[in-house]
Amino acid sequence: MMRHCYLLFLVLFTALVSAESYRGFLLTKDGFQLTGYLNVLQYAPGGNIITFTNDFGDEYHIHPFLVSGFGFNYQGESMRFVSRQHEGMWYFLQEEVRGKSISLFRLPRGGGRWVDDSMLRLFTVPPPEYYLEYGQGEFLAVPRSGYKRTLRDFLAEASPGLAKKIGSKGYRYRDMHAIVVEFNERSSRKRRRL
């Protein structure tokens, strides 16, 4: 009986590890890459954490303030994350658009088996889904409520034409990816003219 229980546990553990582990790396604060397997990203009261198993088989629960970020391939797509603090909580933010002027990052949601966002339901005020990075690593949170004002104010000086479009069809919150791509294209055209 004990042997059957052990065998069942081993089969279940192997199935869980293979179903949720992705070969990748952690980027330390001092720039080193630690290779291993990234398991599940979970939300916690202080933000979110990732479970990481190094190449020696040691498992760690990594909080975003401990590392600069991590990366792995998911269904053939390269996924990169950075660690950032917002209103006293630390998050791993997924890179959506890497641009010369601004970059777009997104809070991971439970679309794949590697994200457990069930804890997000317990947050009284959910964190913003999108974040813009500009300048020398400065971040701007873009919450759903008030996104029009936030984006219009942010874009007003650098791209007044684009700022006026915010809120119209094709320039809504769900179109954040396209808005950032367009801003970067407009910025590069301006630079070429000079």
C-alpha positions in Angstrom: 0.0 0.0 0.0 2.8 2.4 0.9 4.6 1.6 -2.3 1.4 2.5 -4.3 1.0 5.8 -2.5 4.7 6.6 -3.1 4.3 5.8 -6.8 1.1 7.9 -7.1 2.9 10.8 -5.4 5.9 10.5 -7.7 3.7 10.4 -10.9 1.6 13.4 -9.7 4.7 15.4 -8.8 6.4 14.6 -12.2 3.2 15.6 -14.0 2.9 18.9 -12.1 6.6 19.8 -12.6 6.6 19.1 -16.3 3.2 20.9 -16.8 4.3 24.1 -15.1 8.0 24.4 -15.4 9.7 26.4 -18.1 13.5 26.5 -18.8 14.7 30.1 -18.2 16.8 32.4 -16.1 16.7 34.8 -13.2 18.6 38.1 -13.6 20.2 39.1 -10.3 20.5 42.7 -9.1 24.2 42.6 -10.0 23.6 41.4 -13.5 24.3 37.6 -13.2 22.0 35.1 -14.9 21.0 32.1 -12.9 19.6 29.3 -15.1 16.9 26.8 -14.1 13.2 26.2 -14.3 10.5 28.8 -13.6 7.4 27.3 -12.2 4.3 29.3 -11.1 4.1 33.0 -10.7 1.7 33.7 -7.8 0.2 36.8 -6.3 0.8 37.4 -2.6 -0.1 40.2 -0.2 3.2 42.1 -1.0 2.8 41.8 -4.8 3.8 38.6 -6.6 6.5 35.8 -6.4 7.9 33.2 -8.8 8.9 29.7 -7.9 12.3 29.0 -9.3 14.2 25.6 -9.4 17.9 26.0 -10.1 20.0 23.5 -12.1 20.9 21.7 -8.9 17.2 21.0 -8.1 17.0 23.5 -5.2 13.6 25.3 -5.2 13.2 28.9 -4.2 10.3 31.4 -3.9 11.7 34.6 -5.4 10.2 37.9 -4.5 10.6 40.7 -7.1 12.8 42.9 -4.8 15.4 40.2 -4.8 16.1 40.1 -8.5 16.0 42.4 -11.6 13.8 40.1 -13.6 13.5 36.8 -15.3 12.8 35.3 -18.7 11.8 32.0 -20.4 10.1 30.7 -23.6 6.4 30.0 -23.5 4.8 28.2 -26.5 7.7 29.4 -28.8 7.5 33.0 -27.6 10.3 34.7 -25.6 8.9 36.2 -22.4 10.8 38.8 -20.3 9.8 40.3 -17.0 11.2 43.1 -14.9 10.7 43.7 -11.2 9.2 47.0 -10.2 7.7 48.6 -7.1 4.3 50.3 -7.3 2.6 51.9 -4.3 4.7 49.9 -1.8 4.2 46.5 -3.5 6.6 44.7 -5.7 5.6 43.1 -9.0 7.1 41.2 -11.9 5.9 43.0 -15.0 5.8 41.4 -18.4 7.5 43.2 -21.3 4.9 43.9 -24.0 6.7 46.5 -26.2 10.3 47.4 -26.1 10.7 50.9 -27.6 13.4 53.6 -27.9 11.1 56.3 -26.5 8.7 54.3 -24.2 8.3 50.7 -23.4 5.1 48.9 -22.3 4.9 46.4 -19.4 1.8 44.5 -18.2 0.9 42.8 -15.0 0.7 39.1 -15.7 -2.8 37.6 -15.6 -3.9 34.0 -15.5 -4.0 33.3 -19.2 -1.5 30.4 -19.0 -0.9 27.6 -16.6 2.2 29.4 -15.2 0.2 32.3 -13.6 -1.9 31.9 -10.5 -3.8 35.2 -10.1 -6.6 34.0 -7.8 -5.2 36.2 -5.0 -5.8 39.3 -7.1 -9.5 39.0 -6.3 -8.7 39.7 -2.6 -7.1 43.1 -3.4 -9.5 45.9 -2.4 -8.0 48.1 -5.2 -6.5 46.0 -8.0 -3.1 47.2 -9.3 -3.0 48.8 -12.7 -2.6 46.4 -15.6 -0.3 48.5 -17.7 2.9 50.4 -17.0 5.0 52.7 -19.2 8.8 53.0 -18.9 10.4 56.1 -20.2 13.5 58.2 -19.6 16.1 56.7 -17.3 14.0 53.8 -16.0 11.0 55.9 -14.8 7.7 54.1 -14.6 4.1 55.4 -15.1 1.2 53.2 -13.9 -1.8 53.5 -16.3 -4.9 52.3 -14.4 -8.1 51.5 -16.3 -10.1 54.2 -14.5 -8.7 57.5 -15.5 -6.4 56.1 -18.3 -7.6 58.8 -20.8 -6.4 61.7 -18.6 -3.2 59.8 -17.6 -2.2 59.1 -21.2 -3.3 62.5 -22.6 -1.2 64.3 -19.9 1.8 62.0 -20.5 1.7 62.3 -24.3 0.6 66.0 -24.6 4.0 67.6 -25.0 5.8 64.9 -27.0 2.9 63.9 -29.3 -0.1 66.2 -29.1 -1.8 64.6 -32.2 -1.7 61.2 -30.6 -2.8 62.6 -27.2 -6.0 64.0 -28.8 -6.9 60.5 -30.1 -6.8 58.8 -26.7 -10.2 57.4 -25.9 -11.5 57.2 -29.5 -11.8 54.0 -31.4 -8.5 52.2 -31.7 -7.0 54.3 -28.9 -8.7 52.8 -25.8 -7.3 50.9 -22.8 -7.3 47.6 -24.6 -5.3 49.2 -27.5 -2.4 50.1 -25.2 0.0 48.0 -27.3 -0.9 49.8 -30.5 -0.7 53.3 -28.8 2.9 52.6 -27.6 4.0 51.3 -31.0 2.5 54.4 -32.7 4.2 56.7 -30.2 7.6 55.1 -30.8 7.1 55.3 -34.6 6.2 59.0 -34.4 9.2 59.7 -32.2 11.6 58.0 -34.5 10.2 59.9 -37.5 10.7 63.2 -35.6 14.3 62.3 -34.9 15.1 61.5 -38.5 13.8 64.9 -39.7 16.2 66.8 -37.4 
